């Protein structure tokens, strides 16, 4: 079972001057993240600019991160796309490379209804043996992963968490109130991370960790220990 606790670095995708994925730079990045205590990696997510990468580039990155990391930390593959069919193919690729969990928001540019979004996730679960971490980012997707969707999968053991990036702290609080342990709540908005930690998030999908691994992991450790004053002091020191 994937443990969604701690800092999950939303990895950037380095490219070299020739426009190719720079694996040496990726290796240095992974080493730096591990040194400072990252709990997991999420390659090919929004921060990794999956939408600007070819299918082969995405596979190349996922394969490298999985092989380099081994069992050192938890891995969640970014597998989003513009259609259910495309997302299923990305999920199959991730699964074949050893990823047991994927991060999935609403399909790009399709503006699905909540029922259509439920059917989208059901189709993925039926097609591929992966766990799903839902990704709520309405500013990009155009729609929320709303409570109707969360209700539908609250007792589905393979929908394990939600990355909350809506910017709405009260929505995060309501997720905890409604569902308790049914979903792992992860902060997906760095500027609201401290607030979400106080409402029960024990994981942080963090883009800032690419640049500030020591500081973000220090913030997370303090929050996990319940020392929010220290977590706030660490965050102020970064700012």
WOURVEN-V166217 format. One record per residue. RES is the residue in three letters. PSI is psi in radians with two decimals (999 if undefined). D_LAST is the distance of its C-alpha to the last C-alpha in whole Angstrom. Layout:
BEGIN
<<RES	PSI	D_LAST> <RES	PSI	D_LAST>>
END
This chain:
BEGIN
<<UNK	2.23	35> <UNK	2.26	32> <UNK	1.92	29> <UNK	1.18	26> <UNK	2.33	24> <UNK	-2.96	21> <UNK	2.13	18> <UNK	1.84	20> <UNK	2.11	19> <UNK	1.63	20> <UNK	2.38	21> <UNK	2.84	21> <UNK	1.84	25> <UNK	2.44	25> <UNK	2.63	28> <UNK	-3.09	30> <UNK	-0.35	31> <UNK	0.08	34> <UNK	0.35	33> <UNK	2.65	33> <UNK	2.23	31> <UNK	1.65	30> <UNK	-0.52	30> <UNK	-0.74	30> <UNK	-0.66	26> <UNK	-0.71	26> <UNK	-0.75	27> <UNK	-0.69	25> <UNK	-0.82	22> <UNK	-0.74	24> <UNK	-0.75	24> <UNK	-0.68	21> <UNK	-0.79	20> <UNK	-0.71	23> <UNK	-0.58	22> <UNK	0.13	19> <UNK	0.35	20> <UNK	2.42	20> <UNK	-0.38	23> <UNK	2.94	24> <UNK	2.48	24> <UNK	1.66	24> <UNK	2.69	26> <UNK	0.60	27> <UNK	-2.87	25> <UNK	-0.77	23> <UNK	-0.53	20> <UNK	0.00	23> <UNK	0.79	25> <UNK	-0.57	28> <UNK	-0.30	30> <UNK	0.14	30> <UNK	2.63	32> <UNK	2.87	35> <UNK	-0.70	37> <UNK	-0.67	38> <UNK	-0.74	34> <UNK	-0.78	33> <UNK	-0.70	35> <UNK	-0.79	35> <UNK	-0.83	31> <UNK	-0.75	32> <UNK	-0.80	35> <UNK	-0.82	33> <UNK	-0.74	30> <UNK	-0.77	33> <UNK	-0.70	35> <UNK	-0.70	32> <UNK	-0.68	30> <UNK	-2.25	34> <UNK	0.40	33> <UNK	-0.69	30> <UNK	3.01	28> <UNK	2.58	28> <UNK	2.39	29> <UNK	2.16	28> <UNK	2.27	30> <UNK	2.18	28> <UNK	0.42	32> <UNK	2.84	32> <UNK	-2.93	34> <UNK	-0.15	36> <UNK	2.80	39> <UNK	-0.76	40> <UNK	-0.80	42> <UNK	-0.75	39> <UNK	-0.71	37> <UNK	-0.74	40> <UNK	-0.71	40> <UNK	-0.68	37> <UNK	-0.70	37> <UNK	-0.72	40> <UNK	-0.84	39> <UNK	-0.79	36> <UNK	-0.72	38> <UNK	-0.40	41> <UNK	0.05	38> <UNK	0.09	37> <UNK	2.24	34> <UNK	-0.21	35> <UNK	2.57	33> <UNK	2.67	31> <UNK	2.12	29> <UNK	2.11	30> <UNK	-2.91	29> <UNK	2.57	32> <UNK	2.47	34> <UNK	2.36	33> <UNK	0.17	34> <UNK	-0.28	37> <UNK	0.97	36> <UNK	2.67	38> <UNK	2.95	39> <UNK	-0.67	38> <UNK	-0.68	41> <UNK	-0.64	41> <UNK	-0.68	38> <UNK	-0.80	39> <UNK	-0.61	42> <UNK	-0.89	40> <UNK	-0.64	38> <UNK	-0.72	42> <UNK	-0.67	43> <UNK	-0.80	40> <UNK	-0.64	41> <UNK	-0.50	45> <UNK	-0.52	44> <UNK	2.40	42> <UNK	1.26	41> <UNK	2.75	38> <UNK	2.58	35> <UNK	2.26	33> <UNK	1.99	29> <UNK	2.71	29> <UNK	1.90	26> <UNK	1.84	26> <UNK	1.23	24> <UNK	-0.46	26> <UNK	-0.45	25> <UNK	-0.76	26> <UNK	-0.40	29> <UNK	-0.26	30> <UNK	2.70	31> <UNK	2.64	30> <UNK	1.55	31> <UNK	-3.14	32> <UNK	-0.45	34> <UNK	-0.72	37> <UNK	-0.80	36> <UNK	-0.68	34> <UNK	-0.73	38> <UNK	-0.52	40> <UNK	0.20	38> <UNK	-0.53	37> <UNK	0.22	40> <UNK	1.96	40> <UNK	-0.30	39> <UNK	-0.01	37> <UNK	1.74	35> <UNK	-0.26	32> <UNK	3.11	29> <UNK	2.25	27> <UNK	1.96	23> <UNK	1.87	22> <UNK	0.36	20> <UNK	-0.39	22> <UNK	0.09	19> <UNK	1.77	22> <UNK	-0.64	21> <UNK	-0.52	24> <UNK	-0.75	26> <UNK	-0.76	24> <UNK	-0.67	25> <UNK	-0.59	29> <UNK	-0.79	29> <UNK	-0.75	29> <UNK	-0.76	31> <UNK	-0.71	34> <UNK	-0.25	33> <UNK	-2.15	32> <UNK	0.01	33> <UNK	-0.50	34> <UNK	2.39	31> <UNK	2.20	28> <UNK	2.19	25> <UNK	2.37	22> <UNK	2.27	18> <UNK	0.04	18> <UNK	1.86	16> <UNK	-0.62	12> <UNK	-0.20	11> <UNK	0.21	14> <UNK	-0.80	14> <UNK	-0.68	14> <UNK	-0.78	16> <UNK	-0.58	18> <UNK	-0.70	18> <UNK	-0.34	20> <UNK	0.04	22> <UNK	-0.09	24> <UNK	2.28	22> <UNK	0.12	22> <UNK	2.71	21> <UNK	1.92	18> <UNK	1.83	19> <UNK	2.01	16> <UNK	-0.61	15> <UNK	-0.39	12> <UNK	-0.42	14> <UNK	-0.64	16> <UNK	-0.51	13> <UNK	1.04	11> <UNK	-0.70	14> <UNK	-0.81	14> <UNK	-0.77	10> <UNK	-0.65	11> <UNK	-0.57	15> <UNK	-0.72	14> <UNK	-0.81	12> <UNK	-0.75	16> <UNK	-0.73	18> <UNK	-0.74	17> <UNK	-0.73	17> <UNK	-0.50	21> <UNK	-0.06	22> <UNK	0.18	21> <UNK	1.38	19> <UNK	-0.43	16> <UNK	-0.74	15> <UNK	-0.68	14> <UNK	-0.74	13> <UNK	-0.73	11> <UNK	-0.70	10> <UNK	-0.70	9> <UNK	-0.70	6> <UNK	-0.65	5> <UNK	-0.62	5> <UNK	-0.76	4> <UNK	999	0>>
END
